[in-house]
Amino acid sequence: MDMILQKYLAQAGLCSRRQAEKHIRDGRVAVNGRTAELGDGVREGNKVFFDGRRVILSEKKIYIILNKPKGYTCTNRNFPGEKNIFSLLKQPQRLFAAGRLDKESRGLVLLTNDGDLTVRLTHPRFAHEKKYLVKLYPARAPLCPEEQVIGRLRAGLDIGAGDGVARIKSGRRLAPGYFEIMLAEGKKRQIRRLFQKIGYPVKDIRRVAIGALALGGLPEGQWRNLSAAEIRSLAV
């Protein structure tokens, strides 16, 4: 097995190749006890470490869909007093969320140890749209009528905090205070911040699809393995 180090880290499910390059430059990766450098490779028998922990390339790729409940975080780090989605799985393998949801949002989360798939699902250039159902609180003094909300959000708004302009791909109003939103990008708490910008605080966000992968009738807090057809649909 001869493999560039960045690819090894990505295939182990640790991170994307771009993130792996940063980790290597930051001195967080070692091979056989030596701090790694960009351009290093991994051969059969080599031992790779990240922050002192062994990184093992798993031959078996895992793909799980989870219906995340509200109040759970999507990070691999455990914080005192916080509930984490990985506690719902009880899987021995180290997995990562391909497209996180914030703590107060719920719905579809894809968990995998396939770093390359994670990149395809999270990078805008691959155009994997994500569908959300958004419920609003009654707004006392919104900055625009509900009928004009989709146009404002498609045009784009500066959401601040250094994230610049964010926008939705498309959307529609399903009922008063209830919207279907499609995203092709994923800035932090993007939907909440966009609606807040035009005077509509968000009560609930539920992600129901990533590309062709749909949440369907999976109960909240439950998970299942993806079918071979679902995995192929995400690899497009």
C-alpha positions as CSV (number, residue, x, y, z in Angstrom):
1,M,0.0,0.0,0.0
2,D,1.6,3.2,-1.2
3,M,-0.5,6.3,-0.6
4,I,0.0,10.0,-0.3
5,L,-0.5,11.0,3.4
6,Q,-3.4,13.4,2.8
7,K,-5.4,10.6,1.0
8,Y,-4.6,8.2,3.8
9,L,-6.1,10.6,6.4
10,A,-9.1,11.3,4.3
11,Q,-9.8,7.6,3.6
12,A,-9.5,6.9,7.3
13,G,-12.4,9.3,7.8
14,L,-10.3,11.8,9.8
15,C,-10.9,14.8,7.6
16,S,-10.9,16.0,4.0
17,R,-7.7,16.1,2.0
18,R,-7.6,19.9,2.2
19,Q,-8.0,19.7,6.0
20,A,-5.3,17.0,6.1
21,E,-2.9,19.4,4.4
22,K,-3.5,22.0,7.1
23,H,-3.1,19.4,9.9
24,I,0.3,18.3,8.4
25,R,1.5,21.9,8.0
26,D,0.5,22.5,11.7
27,G,2.6,19.6,12.8
28,R,-0.3,17.5,14.1
29,V,0.5,14.4,12.0
30,A,3.3,11.9,12.5
31,V,4.5,8.8,10.6
32,N,6.5,6.2,12.5
33,G,7.3,8.7,15.3
34,R,8.5,11.5,12.9
35,T,6.5,14.7,12.4
36,A,5.1,14.5,8.9
37,E,5.6,16.9,6.0
38,L,3.6,17.7,2.9
39,G,4.5,15.2,0.2
40,D,5.1,12.3,2.6
41,G,3.6,8.9,1.7
42,V,2.3,6.0,3.7
43,R,3.6,2.5,3.0
44,E,2.6,-1.0,4.2
45,G,3.5,-1.3,7.9
46,N,3.8,2.5,8.5
47,K,2.1,3.9,11.7
48,V,0.3,7.2,11.3
49,F,-0.7,9.3,14.3
50,F,-2.9,12.4,14.6
51,D,-2.5,14.4,17.8
52,G,-0.8,11.4,19.3
53,R,-3.6,9.0,18.4
54,R,-3.1,6.1,15.9
55,V,-5.0,6.6,12.6
56,I,-5.9,3.2,11.1
57,L,-7.2,2.8,7.6
58,S,-10.4,0.8,7.8
59,E,-11.1,-1.5,4.8
60,K,-14.9,-1.3,5.5
61,K,-16.6,1.9,4.6
62,I,-19.6,2.8,6.7
63,Y,-22.6,5.0,5.6
64,I,-25.3,5.7,8.2
65,I,-28.4,8.0,8.0
66,L,-29.5,9.4,11.4
67,N,-32.6,11.4,12.2
68,K,-31.0,13.9,14.6
69,P,-33.2,15.1,17.5
70,K,-33.1,18.7,18.7
71,G,-30.5,19.4,21.5
72,Y,-27.7,17.1,20.2
73,T,-24.4,18.3,18.8
74,C,-22.7,16.9,15.7
75,T,-19.1,17.2,16.8
76,N,-16.7,14.3,17.6
77,R,-15.6,16.1,20.8
78,N,-17.5,15.5,24.0
79,F,-18.4,18.4,26.2
80,P,-19.7,18.1,29.8
81,G,-23.4,18.4,30.0
82,E,-24.0,18.2,26.2
83,K,-25.7,15.4,24.3
84,N,-23.9,14.1,21.2
85,I,-25.3,12.3,18.2
86,F,-22.6,9.6,18.4
87,S,-24.1,8.5,21.7
88,L,-27.2,7.4,19.7
89,L,-25.2,5.1,17.5
90,K,-23.0,3.0,19.8
91,Q,-20.7,2.3,16.9
92,P,-17.1,1.2,17.6
93,Q,-15.8,2.9,14.4
94,R,-14.8,6.5,14.3
95,L,-17.3,8.3,12.1
96,F,-17.8,11.9,11.0
97,A,-20.9,14.0,10.1
98,A,-21.0,14.9,6.4
99,G,-22.8,18.2,6.7
100,R,-23.5,19.1,10.3
101,L,-26.7,20.5,11.9
102,D,-26.5,23.0,14.7
103,K,-27.6,21.9,18.2
104,E,-31.2,23.3,17.9
105,S,-31.9,21.9,14.4
106,R,-33.0,18.3,13.7
107,G,-33.4,15.9,10.8
108,L,-31.1,14.1,8.4
109,V,-27.4,13.7,9.2
110,L,-25.1,11.4,7.2
111,L,-22.4,9.7,9.1
112,T,-19.4,8.0,7.5
113,N,-15.7,7.2,7.6
114,D,-15.4,7.9,3.9
115,G,-13.4,11.2,3.8
116,D,-13.7,11.6,0.0
117,L,-17.5,11.3,0.1
118,T,-17.6,13.9,2.9
119,V,-15.8,16.4,0.7
120,R,-18.2,15.7,-2.2
121,L,-21.2,16.3,0.1
122,T,-20.0,19.4,1.8
123,H,-18.2,21.3,-1.0
124,P,-20.4,23.6,-3.1
125,R,-18.8,22.7,-6.4
126,F,-20.4,19.2,-6.3
127,A,-23.9,20.8,-6.1
128,H,-25.5,18.4,-3.6
129,E,-28.5,20.4,-2.6
130,K,-29.9,20.1,0.9
131,K,-33.6,20.4,1.7
132,Y,-35.0,22.0,4.9
133,L,-38.4,22.6,6.3
134,V,-38.4,25.9,8.3
135,K,-41.0,27.1,10.8
136,L,-40.9,30.7,12.0
137,Y,-42.0,32.4,15.1
138,P,-44.6,35.1,14.6
139,A,-42.7,38.3,13.8
140,R,-43.8,41.6,15.2
141,A,-42.1,43.9,12.8
142,P,-40.5,41.9,9.9
143,L,-38.5,43.8,7.3
144,C,-40.4,42.4,4.4
145,P,-43.7,40.5,3.8
146,E,-43.6,36.7,3.8
147,E,-44.5,36.7,0.1
148,Q,-41.2,38.4,-0.6
149,V,-39.0,36.3,1.7
150,I,-37.8,33.8,-0.9
151,G,-36.7,36.5,-3.3
152,R,-34.7,38.3,-0.6
153,L,-33.0,35.1,0.5
154,R,-32.2,34.0,-3.1
155,A,-30.6,37.5,-3.8
156,G,-28.3,37.1,-0.9
157,L,-27.7,38.9,2.4
158,D,-24.6,39.8,4.4
159,I,-25.0,37.6,7.5
160,G,-21.9,39.2,9.2
161,A,-19.3,37.6,11.5
162,G,-16.9,37.5,8.7
163,D,-19.1,35.1,6.6
164,G,-20.1,37.7,4.0
165,V,-23.0,37.2,1.7
166,A,-25.1,34.0,2.0
167,R,-28.1,32.9,0.0
168,I,-30.5,30.0,-0.6
169,K,-30.5,28.1,-3.8
170,S,-34.3,28.0,-4.0
171,G,-37.4,27.8,-1.9
172,R,-41.1,28.1,-1.5
173,R,-43.7,29.2,1.0
174,L,-45.8,26.2,2.1
175,A,-48.1,28.0,4.6
176,P,-48.0,31.1,6.7
177,G,-44.7,31.0,8.7
178,Y,-43.7,27.7,7.0
179,F,-41.1,27.4,4.2
180,E,-39.2,24.8,2.2
181,I,-35.6,25.9,1.7
182,M,-32.9,24.5,-0.6
183,L,-29.2,25.2,0.1
184,A,-26.2,24.5,-2.1
185,E,-23.7,26.0,0.5
186,G,-23.3,25.5,4.2
187,K,-22.2,28.5,6.3
188,K,-22.6,28.2,10.0
189,R,-26.3,28.6,11.1
190,Q,-27.0,30.0,7.7
191,I,-30.8,29.6,7.5
192,R,-31.3,31.0,11.0
193,R,-29.1,34.0,10.3
194,L,-30.7,34.7,6.9
195,F,-34.2,34.7,8.3
196,Q,-33.1,36.8,11.3
197,K,-31.6,39.3,8.9
198,I,-35.0,40.1,7.4
199,G,-36.8,40.1,10.8
200,Y,-38.1,36.5,11.0
201,P,-36.7,34.5,14.0
202,V,-36.7,30.8,13.3
203,K,-38.5,28.4,15.6
204,D,-37.6,25.0,14.0
205,I,-35.4,23.7,11.2
206,R,-35.7,20.1,10.0
207,R,-33.4,18.8,7.2
208,V,-35.2,16.2,5.1
209,A,-32.9,15.5,2.2
210,I,-29.3,15.6,1.0
211,G,-29.2,15.3,-2.7
212,A,-31.2,12.1,-3.6
213,L,-31.0,10.8,0.0
214,A,-34.2,11.4,1.8
215,L,-35.1,11.1,5.5
216,G,-38.4,9.4,4.8
217,G,-40.1,7.8,7.7
218,L,-37.0,7.2,9.9
219,P,-38.1,7.9,13.5
220,E,-36.4,10.7,15.4
221,G,-33.3,9.5,17.2
222,Q,-33.0,6.4,15.1
223,W,-30.5,5.4,12.4
224,R,-30.0,2.9,9.6
225,N,-27.3,1.9,7.2
226,L,-27.6,3.2,3.6
227,S,-28.4,0.9,0.8
228,A,-26.0,0.3,-2.1
229,A,-28.3,2.4,-4.4
230,E,-28.3,5.3,-1.9
231,I,-24.5,5.2,-1.6
232,R,-24.2,5.3,-5.4
233,S,-26.6,8.3,-5.7
234,L,-24.4,10.3,-3.3
235,A,-21.2,9.5,-5.2
236,V,-22.4,11.3,-8.4
